[in-house]
Amino acid sequence: MKKNMSFFSGKKGYTTGSCATAAAVSALLALAGKHPQQIKIILPDQKTIDIPVASCGIGTDFGWAEVIKDAGDDPDVTHGHIIGACVRLIESGHIVIKGGKGVGVVTKPGLKVAVGEPAINPVPKQMILDNIKKTLVSLGIKQGVEITIYVPEGEKLAEKTLNSKLGIIGGISILGTTGIVEPMSEERFKLSLLPQLEIARAAGYKEIILTPGRAGQKAAEKFLAFPEDAIILSSNFIGFMLEHAIGMGFKKVIIFGSLGKLVKLAGGIFYTHSKIADARQEILACHTALLGFSSELVRKVFLANTTEEIIDLLKTHNGEKVLWQIAAEAKKRAEDYIFNEAQVEVIITNMAGIPVAWSSQAGLLLGEAT
């Protein structure tokens, strides 16, 4: 066994999968007449962690236990909430894992869990199985067990996640690939966006929309005749999601969003967070100059506080063609970014979500929606 890792006060935390595992093992121990205040579980890499048990007890024919999720410094919506388990002995000799209150149910294909099953991902499910098997042996129990994982506030917490978009209804997912939560990393956030693409592919879509945020998602639903599952949130990781979309076989991608985000594509910037790269005014001022507008307008565009102000400036000076050129350049840069392996169209909106400019064939899509 590798060195034990315990981090009650550290910046790391433990996943919902680790919490569910600890609750399940504690519930089994409670059923056997033990009342642990802390439980040691084995992680997928064979390291161990100690997790505090908030409470446990025994019912008429079952043991139960609850763990308070500690996500460390990670801004996880489940932090501080109960992850619980009930355990019953069964005669079959098998270990059966079910989802109870607050654990979502998968309703769309394309995820790691089959449709109709509780949203308990394969790694945490295996972690529960491995730890329960070990505990059964240590207790000398020959029977099988039925384990029901529950999250009392799960349905409410799920409203703050992507679960509804992913087709997971009724609660949260039991997740985790290592059992340990690192403080929110860019890489982990990017990976959390990919299941949207998997669902769209499983549904058979060949064309998708990428949009940076929920406001863009709502606007895309309003103006474009696309199924909800084909509208994908990319956050600031437009390049990352574009690459993965092409890798999954999508042949047409429409990038739909506000000028503040999509103008960066025209400058070859595909990670659009303002702390990484801004250059909005610079790109717009450059194209305003290239199209022959006055130095005074170029100056005003460069000094503007917001892209919304720039849209108004351009309209006032009959300069809307700057926005159309930005859309065309963003399309070109995006297709270059993926080595022309798919068609990309770009639709630029104002902050109200209303399209103000678009690339060559995107107008046909807008026409289809009206």
Kinemage of the C-alpha trace (Angstrom):
@kinemage 1
@onewidth
@group {chain A} dominant
@subgroup {mainchain}
@vectorlist {calphas} color= white
{ca met a 1} P 0.000 0.000 0.000
{ca lys a 2} L 1.342 3.403 -0.879
{ca lys a 3} L 1.710 6.195 1.627
{ca asn a 4} L -1.509 7.410 3.238
{ca met a 5} L -2.617 10.918 2.233
{ca ser a 6} L -4.794 12.934 4.588
{ca phe a 7} L -5.656 16.543 3.904
{ca phe a 8} L -8.376 17.810 6.170
{ca ser a 9} L -7.009 21.353 6.176
{ca gly a 10} L -5.127 21.415 2.887
{ca lys a 11} L -6.088 23.038 -0.372
{ca lys a 12} L -7.013 19.735 -1.951
{ca gly a 13} L -10.313 18.031 -1.322
{ca tyr a 14} L -12.126 14.833 -2.189
{ca thr a 15} L -14.509 14.103 -5.025
{ca thr a 16} L -18.167 13.146 -4.818
{ca gly a 17} L -16.972 9.663 -5.783
{ca ser a 18} L -14.688 9.484 -2.755
{ca cys a 19} L -17.459 10.805 -0.512
{ca ala a 20} L -19.919 8.237 -1.860
{ca thr a 21} L -17.355 5.485 -1.327
{ca ala a 22} L -16.663 6.592 2.254
{ca ala a 23} L -20.396 6.810 2.972
{ca ala a 24} L -21.032 3.344 1.514
{ca val a 25} L -18.226 1.696 3.512
{ca ser a 26} L -19.320 3.497 6.688
{ca ala a 27} L -22.931 2.421 6.157
{ca leu a 28} L -21.804 -1.188 5.802
{ca leu a 29} L -19.776 -0.891 9.005
{ca ala a 30} L -22.779 0.644 10.756
{ca leu a 31} L -24.873 -2.324 9.646
{ca ala a 32} L -22.235 -4.540 11.260
{ca gly a 33} L -22.562 -2.638 14.538
{ca lys a 34} L -19.596 -0.309 14.125
{ca his a 35} L -19.806 3.492 14.174
{ca pro a 36} L -16.744 4.987 12.475
{ca gln a 37} L -15.973 8.682 12.846
{ca gln a 38} L -13.415 8.520 10.066
{ca ile a 39} L -13.010 6.085 7.221
{ca lys a 40} L -9.978 5.141 5.144
{ca ile a 41} L -10.695 4.406 1.498
{ca ile a 42} L -8.489 3.162 -1.332
{ca leu a 43} L -8.243 5.413 -4.384
{ca pro a 44} L -7.938 4.230 -7.997
{ca asp a 45} L -4.136 4.655 -7.844
{ca gln a 46} L -4.033 2.519 -4.682
{ca lys a 47} L -3.184 5.442 -2.411
{ca thr a 48} L -5.493 5.986 0.545
{ca ile a 49} L -7.244 8.950 2.096
{ca asp a 50} L -9.022 9.397 5.409
{ca ile a 51} L -12.458 10.997 5.192
{ca pro a 52} L -14.460 12.168 8.233
{ca val a 53} L -17.884 10.575 8.715
{ca ala a 54} L -20.487 13.165 9.718
{ca ser a 55} L -23.026 10.630 11.010
{ca cys a 56} L -24.037 7.012 10.654
{ca gly a 57} L -26.579 4.604 12.085
{ca ile a 58} L -28.797 1.611 11.517
{ca gly a 59} L -32.420 1.294 10.411
{ca thr a 60} L -34.779 -1.667 10.345
{ca asp a 61} L -32.752 -3.637 7.826
{ca phe a 62} L -30.095 -1.230 6.601
{ca gly a 63} L -27.091 0.785 7.651
{ca trp a 64} L -26.648 4.396 6.635
{ca ala a 65} L -23.893 6.998 6.742
{ca glu a 66} L -23.312 10.546 5.583
{ca val a 67} L -20.181 12.471 4.633
{ca ile a 68} L -19.874 16.236 4.253
{ca lys a 69} L -18.224 16.995 0.921
{ca asp a 70} L -14.988 18.936 1.343
{ca ala a 71} L -13.762 20.275 -1.997
{ca gly a 72} L -10.786 22.080 -0.480
{ca asp a 73} L -10.137 25.334 -2.326
{ca asp a 74} L -12.084 24.195 -5.380
{ca pro a 75} L -15.300 26.201 -6.017
{ca asp a 76} L -17.384 23.032 -6.330
{ca val a 77} L -21.166 23.424 -5.963
{ca thr a 78} L -21.285 20.315 -3.772
{ca his a 79} L -18.814 21.676 -1.207
{ca gly a 80} L -20.275 21.492 2.299
{ca his a 81} L -23.203 19.290 1.261
{ca ile a 82} L -24.133 15.772 2.342
{ca ile a 83} L -23.247 12.716 0.282
{ca gly a 84} L -24.898 9.693 1.857
{ca ala a 85} L -25.398 5.962 1.401
{ca cys a 86} L -27.759 3.262 2.605
{ca val a 87} L -26.604 -0.379 2.565
{ca arg a 88} L -28.757 -3.525 2.753
{ca leu a 89} L -27.634 -7.133 2.706
{ca ile a 90} L -29.025 -9.227 -0.164
{ca glu a 91} L -28.883 -12.942 -0.832
{ca ser a 92} L -27.669 -12.802 -4.424
{ca gly a 93} L -24.040 -12.379 -3.431
{ca his a 94} L -23.697 -9.420 -5.801
{ca ile a 95} L -22.903 -5.784 -5.102
{ca val a 96} L -25.632 -3.570 -6.556
{ca ile a 97} L -25.191 0.209 -6.700
{ca lys a 98} L -28.242 2.431 -7.108
{ca gly a 99} L -28.908 6.150 -7.210
{ca gly a 100} L -31.255 7.619 -4.639
{ca lys a 101} L -32.590 11.092 -3.951
{ca gly a 102} L -30.494 13.833 -5.526
{ca val a 103} L -28.437 11.577 -7.791
{ca gly a 104} L -29.226 12.314 -11.429
{ca val a 105} L -30.396 9.846 -14.047
{ca val a 106} L -28.885 9.777 -17.541
{ca thr a 107} L -31.442 10.385 -20.306
{ca lys a 108} L -29.239 10.985 -23.369
{ca pro a 109} L -26.696 8.707 -25.083
{ca gly a 110} L -23.069 9.733 -25.465
{ca leu a 111} L -21.991 9.833 -21.826
{ca lys a 112} L -19.925 7.280 -19.925
{ca val a 113} L -23.068 6.001 -18.233
{ca ala a 114} L -25.883 4.242 -20.124
{ca val a 115} L -29.280 5.854 -20.587
{ca gly a 116} L -31.589 5.099 -17.675
{ca glu a 117} L -28.764 4.498 -15.229
{ca pro a 118} L -27.901 6.703 -12.240
{ca ala a 119} L -25.217 9.266 -13.015
{ca ile a 120} L -22.454 7.480 -11.131
{ca asn a 121} L -19.419 7.522 -13.396
{ca pro a 122} L -17.384 4.339 -14.008
{ca val a 123} L -14.328 5.275 -11.917
{ca pro a 124} L -16.227 6.174 -8.717
{ca lys a 125} L -18.504 3.179 -9.246
{ca gln a 126} L -15.469 0.895 -9.408
{ca met a 127} L -14.009 2.626 -6.361
{ca ile a 128} L -17.194 1.875 -4.404
{ca leu a 129} L -17.126 -1.756 -5.575
{ca asp a 130} L -13.466 -2.266 -4.658
{ca asn a 131} L -13.776 -0.733 -1.209
{ca ile a 132} L -17.009 -2.547 -0.397
{ca lys a 133} L -15.534 -5.889 -1.478
{ca lys a 134} L -12.559 -5.338 0.807
{ca thr a 135} L -14.828 -4.384 3.703
{ca leu a 136} L -17.087 -7.404 3.194
{ca val a 137} L -14.041 -9.656 3.410
{ca ser a 138} L -12.754 -7.917 6.546
{ca leu a 139} L -16.161 -8.309 8.199
{ca gly a 140} L -16.524 -11.934 7.102
{ca ile a 141} L -19.820 -11.217 5.348
{ca lys a 142} L -20.692 -13.723 2.614
{ca gln a 143} L -23.872 -12.031 1.417
{ca gly a 144} L -24.128 -9.395 -1.268
{ca val a 145} L -25.132 -5.789 -0.667
{ca glu a 146} L -27.392 -3.210 -2.241
{ca ile a 147} L -25.977 0.310 -1.980
{ca thr a 148} L -28.082 3.409 -2.566
{ca ile a 149} L -26.160 6.670 -2.917
{ca tyr a 150} L -28.105 9.828 -2.124
{ca val a 151} L -27.535 13.597 -2.019
{ca pro a 152} L -30.319 15.412 -0.145
{ca glu a 153} L -29.734 18.742 -1.934
{ca gly a 154} L -28.681 17.158 -5.204
{ca glu a 155} L -31.585 18.259 -7.352
{ca lys a 156} L -31.169 21.885 -6.310
{ca leu a 157} L -27.387 21.755 -6.703
{ca ala a 158} L -27.730 20.336 -10.224
{ca glu a 159} L -29.293 23.613 -11.351
{ca lys a 160} L -25.824 25.171 -11.009
{ca thr a 161} L -24.192 22.595 -13.294
{ca leu a 162} L -24.339 21.534 -16.954
{ca asn a 163} L -26.332 18.411 -16.024
{ca ser a 164} L -29.643 19.446 -17.576
{ca lys a 165} L -27.903 20.249 -20.865
{ca leu a 166} L -26.141 16.888 -20.748
{ca gly a 167} L -29.449 15.113 -20.205
{ca ile a 168} L -28.837 14.231 -16.554
{ca ile a 169} L -32.049 14.903 -14.660
{ca gly a 170} L -33.078 14.821 -11.034
{ca gly a 171} L -29.755 15.551 -9.389
{ca ile a 172} L -25.979 15.734 -9.548
{ca ser a 173} L -23.439 13.291 -10.943
{ca ile a 174} L -21.106 11.219 -8.792
{ca leu a 175} L -17.763 12.038 -10.364
{ca gly a 176} L -14.020 11.778 -10.003
{ca thr a 177} L -11.188 10.054 -11.806
{ca thr a 178} L -8.597 10.149 -9.018
{ca gly a 179} L -10.738 10.558 -5.912
{ca ile a 180} L -8.955 13.814 -5.120
{ca val a 181} L -10.093 17.306 -6.022
{ca glu a 182} L -7.372 19.674 -7.106
{ca pro a 183} L -8.260 23.383 -6.885
{ca met a 184} L -10.069 24.267 -10.117
{ca ser a 185} L -7.614 24.011 -12.978
{ca glu a 186} L -7.998 25.275 -16.497
{ca glu a 187} L -7.460 21.789 -17.880
{ca arg a 188} L -10.143 20.219 -15.701
{ca phe a 189} L -12.661 22.898 -16.659
{ca lys a 190} L -11.933 22.392 -20.355
{ca leu a 191} L -12.442 18.649 -20.039
{ca ser a 192} L -15.787 19.216 -18.307
{ca leu a 193} L -17.079 20.855 -21.507
{ca leu a 194} L -16.363 17.892 -23.795
{ca pro a 195} L -19.371 15.687 -22.889
{ca gln a 196} L -21.571 18.184 -24.746
{ca leu a 197} L -19.776 17.232 -27.961
{ca glu a 198} L -20.134 13.530 -27.165
{ca ile a 199} L -23.893 13.906 -26.728
{ca ala a 200} L -24.218 15.833 -30.001
{ca arg a 201} L -22.219 13.149 -31.813
{ca ala a 202} L -24.262 10.338 -30.261
{ca ala a 203} L -27.414 12.107 -31.457
{ca gly a 204} L -26.066 11.969 -35.011
{ca tyr a 205} L -25.552 15.691 -35.594
{ca lys a 206} L -22.992 16.691 -38.232
{ca glu a 207} L -23.285 20.432 -37.615
{ca ile a 208} L -23.004 22.200 -34.269
{ca ile a 209} L -22.957 25.683 -32.806
{ca leu a 210} L -20.192 26.789 -30.437
{ca thr a 211} L -21.063 29.707 -28.187
{ca pro a 212} L -18.985 31.144 -25.327
{ca gly a 213} L -21.745 31.606 -22.746
{ca arg a 214} L -25.313 30.985 -21.684
{ca ala a 215} L -26.491 34.318 -23.097
{ca gly a 216} L -25.159 33.208 -26.489
{ca gln a 217} L -26.824 29.840 -26.034
{ca lys a 218} L -30.214 31.469 -25.482
{ca ala a 219} L -29.716 33.793 -28.448
{ca ala a 220} L -28.649 30.891 -30.675
{ca glu a 221} L -31.771 28.968 -29.670
{ca lys a 222} L -33.848 32.017 -30.625
{ca phe a 223} L -32.262 32.881 -33.972
{ca leu a 224} L -31.062 29.525 -35.337
{ca ala a 225} L -33.099 26.433 -36.140
{ca phe a 226} L -30.783 24.042 -34.297
{ca pro a 227} L -31.636 21.349 -31.749
{ca glu a 228} L -30.699 22.217 -28.184
{ca asp a 229} L -28.162 19.382 -27.992
{ca ala a 230} L -26.318 20.793 -31.006
{ca ile a 231} L -25.662 24.116 -29.256
{ca ile a 232} L -22.427 23.715 -27.315
{ca leu a 233} L -21.061 25.963 -24.586
{ca ser a 234} L -17.356 26.595 -25.187
{ca ser a 235} L -16.634 29.198 -22.494
{ca asn a 236} L -13.387 30.968 -23.435
{ca phe a 237} L -11.916 27.785 -24.926
{ca ile a 238} L -13.142 28.245 -28.482
{ca gly a 239} L -10.002 26.839 -30.063
{ca phe a 240} L -9.929 23.820 -27.770
{ca met a 241} L -13.589 23.003 -28.444
{ca leu a 242} L -13.170 23.627 -32.171
{ca glu a 243} L -10.271 21.166 -32.338
{ca his a 244} L -12.184 18.510 -30.435
{ca ala a 245} L -15.295 19.044 -32.549
{ca ile a 246} L -13.264 18.340 -35.680
{ca gly a 247} L -11.617 15.351 -33.993
{ca met a 248} L -15.084 13.933 -33.286
{ca gly a 249} L -16.065 14.216 -36.938
{ca phe a 250} L -18.258 17.317 -37.080
{ca lys a 251} L -18.150 18.776 -40.585
{ca lys a 252} L -19.659 22.192 -39.961
{ca val a 253} L -19.282 24.478 -36.952
{ca ile a 254} L -21.074 27.774 -36.448
{ca ile a 255} L -19.395 30.043 -33.895
{ca phe a 256} L -22.065 32.288 -32.418
{ca gly a 257} L -21.408 35.014 -29.870
{ca ser a 258} L -20.897 38.633 -28.942
{ca leu a 259} L -18.466 40.916 -30.704
{ca gly a 260} L -16.414 41.191 -27.508
{ca lys a 261} L -15.488 37.510 -27.743
{ca leu a 262} L -15.510 36.782 -31.463
{ca val a 263} L -13.488 39.808 -32.562
{ca lys a 264} L -10.527 38.065 -30.929
{ca leu a 265} L -10.815 35.205 -33.428
{ca ala a 266} L -10.176 37.737 -36.200
{ca gly a 267} L -6.841 38.387 -34.509
{ca gly a 268} L -5.991 34.703 -34.256
{ca ile a 269} L -6.835 34.531 -30.541
{ca phe a 270} L -8.657 31.289 -29.728
{ca tyr a 271} L -8.474 31.397 -25.948
{ca thr a 272} L -10.618 34.456 -25.375
{ca his a 273} L -10.267 35.206 -21.663
{ca ser a 274} L -9.449 38.896 -21.247
{ca lys a 275} L -6.636 38.113 -18.794
{ca ile a 276} L -4.903 36.048 -21.459
{ca ala a 277} L -5.521 38.225 -24.490
{ca asp a 278} L -7.698 41.242 -25.095
{ca ala a 279} L -6.862 43.361 -28.178
{ca arg a 280} L -10.540 43.985 -28.984
{ca gln a 281} L -10.158 47.699 -29.689
{ca glu a 282} L -6.846 47.166 -31.462
{ca ile a 283} L -8.292 44.608 -33.884
{ca leu a 284} L -11.391 46.679 -34.567
{ca ala a 285} L -9.387 49.882 -35.008
{ca cys a 286} L -7.038 48.104 -37.419
{ca his a 287} L -9.895 46.893 -39.616
{ca thr a 288} L -11.554 50.293 -39.465
{ca ala a 289} L -8.340 51.803 -40.829
{ca leu a 290} L -7.879 49.066 -43.446
{ca leu a 291} L -11.336 49.831 -44.822
{ca gly a 292} L -10.380 53.481 -45.314
{ca phe a 293} L -12.369 55.181 -42.591
{ca ser a 294} L -11.157 58.465 -41.124
{ca ser a 295} L -8.366 58.625 -38.603
{ca glu a 296} L -10.821 60.256 -36.212
{ca leu a 297} L -13.151 57.232 -36.322
{ca val a 298} L -10.174 54.889 -35.960
{ca arg a 299} L -9.134 56.868 -32.879
{ca lys a 300} L -12.629 56.724 -31.384
{ca val a 301} L -12.825 52.983 -31.953
{ca phe a 302} L -9.429 52.485 -30.351
{ca leu a 303} L -10.344 54.561 -27.282
{ca ala a 304} L -13.855 53.154 -26.802
{ca asn a 305} L -14.589 51.524 -23.458
{ca thr a 306} L -16.670 48.618 -24.764
{ca thr a 307} L -17.377 46.747 -27.973
{ca glu a 308} L -21.023 47.756 -27.587
{ca glu a 309} L -19.908 51.371 -27.824
{ca ile a 310} L -17.910 50.469 -30.929
{ca ile a 311} L -20.965 48.907 -32.584
{ca asp a 312} L -22.860 52.168 -32.015
{ca leu a 313} L -19.930 54.223 -33.306
{ca leu a 314} L -19.694 52.197 -36.504
{ca lys a 315} L -23.435 52.409 -37.108
{ca thr a 316} L -23.366 56.182 -36.619
{ca his a 317} L -20.573 56.531 -39.191
{ca asn a 318} L -21.987 53.987 -41.684
{ca gly a 319} L -19.163 51.677 -40.743
{ca glu a 320} L -21.063 48.402 -40.301
{ca lys a 321} L -18.880 46.835 -42.981
{ca val a 322} L -16.112 46.719 -40.368
{ca leu a 323} L -18.215 44.190 -38.447
{ca trp a 324} L -18.807 42.152 -41.614
{ca gln a 325} L -15.069 42.101 -42.302
{ca ile a 326} L -14.420 40.967 -38.721
{ca ala a 327} L -16.859 38.083 -39.235
{ca ala a 328} L -15.191 37.107 -42.506
{ca glu a 329} L -11.706 37.278 -40.979
{ca ala a 330} L -12.824 35.264 -37.920
{ca lys a 331} L -14.170 32.571 -40.260
{ca lys a 332} L -10.895 32.481 -42.204
{ca arg a 333} L -8.766 32.314 -39.053
{ca ala a 334} L -10.961 29.566 -37.577
{ca glu a 335} L -10.742 27.442 -40.727
{ca asp a 336} L -6.980 27.975 -40.823
{ca tyr a 337} L -6.830 26.934 -37.149
{ca ile a 338} L -8.324 23.526 -37.999
{ca phe a 339} L -6.387 23.238 -41.282
{ca asn a 340} L -9.610 23.547 -43.297
{ca glu a 341} L -10.836 20.150 -42.094
{ca ala a 342} L -14.389 21.497 -41.717
{ca gln a 343} L -16.510 24.465 -42.678
{ca val a 344} L -16.736 27.219 -40.090
{ca glu a 345} L -19.241 30.067 -40.116
{ca val a 346} L -19.311 32.993 -37.688
{ca ile a 347} L -22.271 34.998 -36.401
{ca ile a 348} L -21.518 38.109 -34.343
{ca thr a 349} L -24.107 39.578 -31.979
{ca asn a 350} L -24.422 42.626 -29.796
{ca met a 351} L -24.760 42.233 -26.028
{ca ala a 352} L -28.513 41.750 -26.398
{ca gly a 353} L -27.818 38.640 -28.483
{ca ile a 354} L -29.061 40.161 -31.738
{ca pro a 355} L -26.954 39.259 -34.809
{ca val a 356} L -25.179 42.300 -36.279
{ca ala a 357} L -22.811 40.628 -38.790
{ca trp a 358} L -22.002 37.166 -40.098
{ca ser a 359} L -19.780 35.259 -42.490
{ca ser a 360} L -20.622 34.182 -46.035
{ca gln a 361} L -23.126 31.338 -45.566
{ca ala a 362} L -24.306 32.058 -42.037
{ca gly a 363} L -27.048 34.299 -43.383
{ca leu a 364} L -28.762 31.235 -44.786
{ca leu a 365} L -29.007 29.818 -41.270
{ca leu a 366} L -30.509 33.026 -39.946
{ca gly a 367} L -32.975 32.984 -42.820
{ca glu a 368} L -34.020 29.436 -42.001
{ca ala a 369} L -34.843 30.464 -38.440
{ca thr a 370} L -37.146 33.334 -39.428
